[in-house]
Amino acid sequence: MKVSAAAVALASALVLANFADQSHGALQEGFYKGKCNVDVEKIVSDIITPLVGQKPSITPALLRMQFHDCFVNGCDASILLDGSSSEKTAIPNRSVRGYDVIDLVKAAIEKNCPGVVSCADVIVMATRDAVAASKGGWYSVQTGRRDGSVSLAKNVNLPGPSISVENSAAIFNSKGISTEDMVHLLGGHTVGLTHCSFIKNRLVDLDQGGSSLAIVGEPTSEIIDNSFYKQIVIRRGVLRIDQALALNKLTNDTVNKVAISSNDYFLTKFQHAMVKLGAVEVLTGTQGEIRKSCRAINKS
């Protein structure tokens, strides 16, 4: 059967139109260009970079915040909402810090471009800039997320520091993150300090190959580098899951590869994994809202 050129052209146009409709609202780099009269990402960087210089602990705080947000309801800034039974009140989130930093950035953006930039995007951009300020390298992030309106402590079910590698991998995989990317993301443990409550069982529990010397932590705890992997290879992991990564057959090849490779190799892998984390179950297009305050949903 012969098909006219006009029919082919019409069919192609319909396919392209359908594809354009499906991709509308998707995350993209530079989403806010043309939507504000200011450079939104520069506003974030101008605040975060000097803050990290003054207080390096901001970086691990924001890394943890992004992870805890994205793994509960997706990257929708639900962790920022206040409330007597909000995600903030869940036991794993009671030690999350950095809310004041997000408030500071959001206020500066609202002053210059009100009602346009989501709190979910603020978390991702602020974390990226904190990573860059901690010698983790700058990387492009996708934006265009919308903010969620549901934040319940009962929904918080995060992998803990003593979880097995198999169970951790299953949780990450369920979020669309590969086991290899999981290993690279956990390299974020190279910055910051660990609360005593997370490691007290490690002082006497040596079944994962660790030792009491593990409490020393990383030699470069204020910068992002591959020292985390070098430490767990020689059995100086702090958290049980950290040490298990180097010993488990699912992950030890990836650990060894990062440990013996250049620091740039790790940074590239880490940045790539962070972008993937930021795309977990996002709200886009007309879903959700753009909160005026990151701590509360908008009044109808």
C-alpha angles and dihedrals in degrees: 000000000000119000120204122236089240091057091049091049091050092049091049091050091051092050092049092047091050091049091049090051092050093049094047110119094014120143114271140167113263093016093158097051107119092012095084133034089229136059101259095192091052091054089055094046094047089058102037101043097060092039091057089048089056096039115020092185088077090079099061089040093057093041089055092045093053092048093048091047098047095046093057115059090337128275096324103123090248088139089067096060117107121224143123091261101024125129089267090069096055113109096245090052100047090090095045111119137185102074091125090054092054090047090053093051094044092051091052091050093046090052091057103029112016123200097004111087119066125226088232089061091045090059092051095045094044092049091050091052091047089053090050091049089053092057092261092124130249118273135178116257129200117238136188099097121148127216124255126226101209120085117161129163090217090065093060110104108151129169107261129220092261097049118127120253091243094053093043091051091050091054094047091046090052087059092052094258117128124231089248091054089048089059091050093048092051086059083081084081086079089085128062135013131288122237113244092237090065096055108030091101089053092063090073103015107084099159092110093058097260129127138212087263088072089089089074089076128191120346090222101042095155098055133055112243141126095273089106090068094045089054097050091046088062090044099255097125116148103205121045092239090051093056093041091060090067094048104041119091091224093063112014095091091055091046093050092047092055093042094056097037129084120280089245089061091057094044091053091050093045093050092048091051092048090056089052091049090052091057097056113130094328127181113232141164110017095346118114120348145267104256119220089207120028090217097060141032116249118270111249 
